[in-house]
Amino acid sequence: MITIGKNRIKNHMTLEYDFSGIRILNSALIPSDWHLSIDLVAIDKKGKSIDDMEFNATLAYQKLFFWLDTNLPDILMVNVSNEDDLYIANLSSNIMLYCPDEPYDDLIAELLHSKLVALADGNILVSELRIKATDMSVTYTFDCQNNEYDLPATTEEYYTEGKARDIDPWWVRNDGFCFEFIRPDEVTVSDEELYKDIVDPMEEFDRLVNEAADKYGNSIREPARIVQVERWRPKKV
């Protein structure tokens, strides 16, 4: 049973998600299948009705699922402090999940938990996250209700091969990415010009939600109505 402070939560949602990918360890490409199980609790905010709480929780649930389904299939997990592994990863067109250390599942669980909390933006509580990989014999569980993660606080703390566009690492940003945008040393144009064609995948989610709201009006607020979002992949820049 989930406990928040002194309160025991009797009802919660669990988001289940399966994906395949590759982790790079000491220049070895290790394919695996992962199963994620994430407990989510609707947040009762003061002044909000039950309908508003259910709607916000439903929308947040779909937002988290959209991010997972946009980034994790065929993901390439790499320790960016390992120059050889980062070089191998950069040869691929797969979406990369930047890690500040070796991409074992205990670290992956903490990174994903932090990212999902950022995406939830206070509209749903991300509780226990469990991850099981087919190349490992154990299941890792991570929970951090006080948001005190053992992770680098800035991009420059963990990415030393160049200057990143963002000061905050991807796992604390409320955006659609799981990597950093690095400025090439030889480029002389401004950041605005360099990154002008980058589109945040979550803008597509917001667009689809707004389209559904325009189409269905107030009926979209019914908890049973689910905004159907097709899988979408960001263009590689």
N, C-alpha and C positions, 0 to 999 in steps of 0.2 A: 504494500500500500504506500502511495506517495505521501510524504509528510512535508509540509511547508510551514516552517516555524513550529508552532505548537498544534497546528491544524493538520488533521489527516484527511486527504482528498479521497473521496469514495468513487468519484466518477472522473475519468479522463479518456483522452483519445490516444491511440497508438498508430503512428505512421510507419508503415512497413515499406521498405524499398530495396530492390535487388539491382546490382549492376556488375559489370565486368570491367577490368582494367589491367594495368601493368604497373608494378612498382620496380624502380631501379635501385639495386643494392650492389655497390662495389662493381659497377659496370655490367652487372648481370640483369637481364630483363626477366622478371618473374611475373607471369600472368596469373590472375586469380579472379574468383567470383566473390563478391561481398554481399552480405545481407545486413541491412540497417533496420533497427527497431527503435523508434523515438517516441517517448511518452510526452504528450502535450496536454496542457491544462488551460481551459478557458479562464480568462482573468475577469473578475467581478470588479469593475471600476466604479468608484463612487459617482453617482449621478447618471449612470448608464442603465438603460432598461435591459431586461433579459433578452429581448429581441436584438438589441444593439450588441450585447455581449456575444450572442450566438453568431450574429453576422460577422463581427470582427474576427472571431475565432475561426469561422469557416473560411473567410478570405485569407487569413494568415496561414492556415493549413495549406490552402492551394498555392500560396506564394512560396512556401517552403518546398512543396512537392515540385513546383515549376523549376525552382533553382536546382534541385537535385537532378531532375530529368534533363535539364539543359547542360549541366556540367559533368556529371559523373559517368555516364555511359562511355566506355572506351577511354577512360581517363588515364593519364600517365603521371604517376606520383614520383616526385624527385626531390632529393635533398639538394637545395640550391647552393649549399656551401661546399659541395663536392664538385670540383671543376669538371672531372671526367664524366660524371653522371649527368651534369647539367648540359654538357656538350652533346651527349647522346640524345638527351631529351629534346634539344633544340633542332635536331635533325628530323624530328617527327612533326606531322601536321596535327597530331592529337592535342586536345585541350590538356594543359598541364596543371597539376595541383602542386603548387610551390610549398615545400616543407622546410622548416628551419633546422631539421635534423633528419636522421634516417626515417623513411616512411613506413614505420611499423604501425600496427593497428592502434596501439595505445595513443600515439601522437595523432593519428588520423581521426580518432574519436574526439579528441580534445579540439582539434582544428575545426571539425564539422560542427561540433556543439557550439563553439564560439560564433561561427558564421551564422548558424540558424538563429541564435539569440539576436544577432544584429539584424537579420532579416525580419524577425518577428516584430521588432520595434515596439515591444511592450504590449502587443495585441494578443499574444498567447504566450504562456509560460513553457519553455523548453526544459523538460525535466531529464530523466535518464535517457542516455543514448547508448545503445548496445550495437557492437559491430562484430561480425564473424566472417573470416575469410577462409576460402577453401585450402589455402596454402599454410594455414596456421591451425593448431589443435585447440586453441582457446578462444573464448569470446571475451571481448573487453567491454566494460561498462564504464561510462563517464557521466558525472553529474556535477554541476557547479552553479548552485542557486545564488551564490554571492558574487558571481561574475569575476572571481579571482583566478585567472588562468596562469599557468606557468609557461607563458609564451612571450616572445619578443614584443615590445610595445610599439616599435617603429620599423619601417621597411629597411632602413639603413643598418639596423641591428642584426638582421639576418641575411640580407642580400648585399654582398660586397663587390659584385662583379660590375656594377654600374649604378647609375642614379635612377631611382624609380620615380614614376609620375606622382605617386601618392605617398604621403608621409605615413599614413596609417596602413598596416598590413591588410591584405584581403580579408582575413578572418574576423576583422572588427568593422568592416565597411558594409553598409546596407546597399550592396550593389550585386550585379550578376556575375562576378568574376571569382576565380579561385587561383589567381596568379597576379603578377605585377607587370605593368608596362614600363619597360626599361629604355631609357634614352641612349641611343648609340653615341659613342664618343665622337665620331666623325661628323655627326649631323649638326648644322649650325642654325636651322630654323627654330622659331619659337615653339614652346610647348603647345600653344594653341593651334598652330599650324600642323605640328607633328601628329597630334592626337585628334584632329578634327573629324576623321572618318570613323572613330571608335564609337560604337553604339552599345549602350548598356542593355543586355538582354532583358532586364526587369522593366525597361520601357515598353517592351512588347507585351509583357504581362499586364502592365497598367493600361495599355491601349485596348487589350482584349476585355478587361474588366469594364472599362468605360463604355465600350461598344455594347456589352451585355446590359449595362445599366440603361443606356439609351434605348435599347430594344425592348427590355422587359419592364423598365420603370421601377416602381416600388416593389414589384413582385420578386425582384432579384434578392430582396432582403429576407425572403423565406429561407430558413435553414436547409430545407430539402433541395433547393435549387443549387446545382453545382455549375460553376463556370467552366466549360470545357476548353482546355488549352492544349493545342497540338504541340508535339515536341518541336522545339525550335533551337537551332544552333547559331551562335554568333559567328560572323564572318571573321576569318583570321586576317589580322592587319599586319 
